[in-house]
Amino acid sequence: MNSPLATLITEHKDWIFNAYDYHGQIIGLVEDTNYLQLFEMTQYFSTPVDYFDWRFSIHRPTPMLNVYGKTCYNDEYLNFLFSVSAKTGLALLNQRF
């Protein structure tokens, strides 16, 4: 699946927080709406999973990434991921594949 499971509008004018299915677990990514979103970047990665596989080959896996691809900590985003988890039955990312 390429499209996000769900999207949260953030307080930052140009950013959204997308929740993606990564090998049956949920990962959240802040994305800048002025640029292509991860699921639209098929010329670079076939699917968002390919991006996360690449990213986690360089940095440790984490359930939330900021707009720069770095680990982020945000209670609002985390609560959003828990709500997506409750709706989908998928767990938040907690292990490497």
C-alpha positions as CSV (number, residue, x, y, z in Angstrom):
1,M,0.0,0.0,0.0
2,N,1.5,3.3,-1.0
3,S,-1.0,5.8,0.5
4,P,-0.9,6.8,4.1
5,L,-3.3,5.0,6.5
6,A,-4.3,8.3,7.9
7,T,-3.2,12.0,7.9
8,L,-3.1,14.5,10.7
9,I,-3.1,18.3,10.0
10,T,-0.4,19.8,12.2
11,E,0.0,23.2,13.8
12,H,2.7,24.0,11.3
13,K,1.2,25.7,8.3
14,D,2.9,23.5,5.6
15,W,3.3,20.2,7.5
16,I,1.1,17.1,7.8
17,F,1.8,13.9,9.8
18,N,1.1,10.8,7.8
19,A,0.8,7.3,9.3
20,Y,2.1,4.5,7.1
21,D,1.9,0.7,7.2
22,Y,5.5,-0.6,7.5
23,H,5.5,-4.5,7.4
24,G,2.3,-4.6,9.4
25,Q,3.4,-1.9,11.9
26,I,2.6,1.8,12.0
27,I,5.2,4.5,11.5
28,G,4.5,8.2,11.3
29,L,6.3,10.8,9.2
30,V,6.0,14.6,9.2
31,E,5.8,15.7,5.6
32,D,6.0,19.2,4.0
33,T,3.1,19.8,1.7
34,N,5.2,22.1,-0.5
35,Y,7.0,19.0,-1.8
36,L,6.0,15.5,-2.9
37,Q,4.9,13.3,-0.1
38,L,6.6,10.0,0.4
39,F,3.9,8.0,-1.3
40,E,4.2,10.3,-4.4
41,M,8.0,9.8,-4.7
42,T,7.8,6.7,-6.8
43,Q,10.7,7.8,-9.0
44,Y,13.0,7.4,-5.9
45,F,11.3,4.6,-3.9
46,S,8.8,2.2,-5.3
47,T,6.8,2.3,-2.1
48,P,7.1,4.1,1.3
49,V,8.3,0.7,2.7
50,D,11.4,1.0,0.5
51,Y,12.2,4.4,1.9
52,F,11.8,3.1,5.5
53,D,13.9,0.1,4.7
54,W,16.7,2.4,3.4
55,R,16.3,4.8,6.2
56,F,16.5,2.1,8.9
57,S,19.6,0.7,7.2
58,I,21.3,4.0,8.2
59,H,19.6,5.0,11.4
60,R,17.8,3.0,14.1
61,P,14.1,2.3,13.6
62,T,11.7,4.7,15.4
63,P,7.9,5.0,15.2
64,M,8.0,8.8,14.4
65,L,10.1,10.8,12.0
66,N,10.2,14.5,11.6
67,V,10.2,16.4,8.4
68,Y,14.0,16.0,8.1
69,G,13.8,12.2,8.6
70,K,15.1,12.2,12.1
71,T,13.5,10.7,15.2
72,C,10.9,13.0,16.7
73,Y,9.0,13.0,20.0
74,N,5.6,14.6,20.0
75,D,2.7,13.6,22.3
76,E,0.1,14.8,19.7
77,Y,1.6,12.7,17.0
78,L,2.0,9.7,19.3
79,N,-1.7,9.9,20.4
80,F,-2.6,10.1,16.7
81,L,-0.6,6.9,15.9
82,F,-2.3,5.1,18.8
83,S,-5.7,6.1,17.4
84,V,-4.7,4.8,14.0
85,S,-3.5,1.6,15.7
86,A,-6.9,1.2,17.4
87,K,-8.7,1.6,14.1
88,T,-6.5,-0.6,12.0
89,G,-5.4,-3.3,14.5
90,L,-1.8,-2.6,13.6
91,A,0.8,-2.0,16.3
92,L,3.2,0.9,16.4
93,L,6.7,0.2,15.0
94,N,8.8,-1.5,17.7
95,Q,11.3,-3.8,16.1
96,R,13.6,-4.0,13.1
97,F,13.0,-6.5,10.3
